[in-house]
Amino acid sequence: MAERKVTSTNYQNQAFLESKCSLNELMVLLSRRWITEILFCIEEGNSRFSGIKEELSPITDHILADRLKLLEKNRLINRQHFPEVPPKVVYTLTEKGRELCGLLEKLCDFSGTIPNVC
């Protein structure tokens, strides 16, 4: 995915909002397609790439790999590599990831009480 120009108004507006409150930065991450669904898959025990891919069948391998890297970079999941043949990688939620999933579940429940939520 192409990076936005740092001189663009959109980039500057987002940077301003993120500097005002860390919630804005978290919302940008969570608004990326598939992020919350991947978190919920891992929470439910799908710890392998293939298991997540199977549950979220429309997601491409490229996007799934990208989103897993983002979640790992933001310390919401751990990636454990086992030097086996074939290679084995297991994903687990960090403590912050588990806490976030709990909050997201509450938001999901709350969103069901609001009429006409997109």
C-alpha positions in Angstrom: 0.0 0.0 0.0 1.4 3.4 -0.9 2.3 5.8 1.9 0.6 9.1 2.1 2.6 12.2 1.6 3.5 13.8 4.9 2.7 17.2 3.4 -0.9 16.3 2.6 -3.7 17.9 4.6 -5.1 14.5 5.3 -1.9 13.3 6.9 -1.5 16.5 8.9 -5.1 16.3 10.2 -4.6 12.7 11.3 -1.3 13.5 13.0 -2.9 16.4 14.8 -5.8 14.2 16.1 -3.4 11.4 17.1 -1.3 13.9 19.1 -4.5 15.1 20.9 -5.4 11.7 22.2 -4.0 8.2 21.9 -7.6 6.9 21.4 -7.5 8.5 17.9 -4.4 6.5 17.0 -6.0 3.3 18.3 -9.2 4.0 16.3 -7.1 4.4 13.1 -5.6 0.9 13.8 -8.9 -0.7 14.6 -10.6 0.8 11.6 -8.2 -1.0 9.2 -10.1 -3.8 7.5 -10.0 -7.2 9.2 -8.1 -6.1 12.3 -10.9 -6.7 14.8 -11.9 -10.0 13.2 -8.3 -11.2 13.3 -8.1 -10.3 17.0 -11.4 -12.2 17.7 -10.1 -15.2 15.7 -7.0 -15.4 17.8 -9.0 -14.9 21.0 -11.2 -17.9 20.0 -8.2 -20.1 19.6 -7.2 -19.8 15.9 -3.6 -19.4 16.6 -2.2 -20.4 13.2 -2.2 -18.5 9.9 -4.1 -21.2 8.1 -6.8 -21.3 10.9 -7.4 -17.6 10.7 -7.4 -17.7 6.9 -9.9 -20.5 6.9 -12.3 -18.7 9.3 -11.9 -15.4 7.4 -12.0 -16.9 3.9 -12.4 -13.7 1.9 -9.1 -12.2 3.3 -6.1 -12.5 1.0 -2.8 -14.0 2.3 -1.1 -10.7 1.7 -3.6 -8.7 3.8 -3.7 -11.3 6.6 0.2 -11.2 6.8 0.1 -7.4 6.8 -2.5 -7.2 9.5 -0.7 -9.8 11.7 2.5 -7.7 11.4 0.6 -4.6 12.4 -0.9 -6.3 15.4 2.5 -7.6 16.5 4.1 -4.2 16.0 1.5 -2.7 18.2 2.1 -5.4 20.8 -1.5 -6.7 20.7 -0.4 -10.2 19.6 2.8 -12.3 20.0 4.3 -14.3 17.2 6.1 -17.5 18.2 8.1 -19.3 15.5 9.0 -23.0 15.9 12.0 -24.1 13.9 10.4 -27.2 12.4 9.9 -28.6 8.9 7.5 -27.3 7.7 7.9 -24.1 9.8 5.3 -23.5 12.5 4.1 -20.1 13.7 1.7 -19.5 16.5 -0.1 -16.3 17.3 -1.4 -15.4 20.8 -2.9 -12.3 22.3 -0.8 -10.3 24.6 -2.3 -9.0 27.9 -3.1 -5.7 26.1 -4.7 -7.7 23.3 -6.9 -9.7 25.7 -7.9 -6.4 27.4 -8.7 -4.8 24.0 -10.8 -7.8 22.9 -12.9 -7.5 26.1 -13.4 -3.8 25.4 -14.3 -4.5 21.7 -16.9 -7.1 22.8 -18.5 -4.5 25.0 -18.5 -2.1 22.1 -20.1 -4.8 19.8 -22.8 -5.3 22.4 -23.3 -1.5 22.7 -23.5 -1.0 19.0 -26.4 -3.4 18.8 -28.4 -1.1 21.0 -28.1 1.9 18.6 -30.6 1.9 15.7 -29.3 2.1 12.2 -25.6 1.6 13.0 -23.7 0.9 9.7 
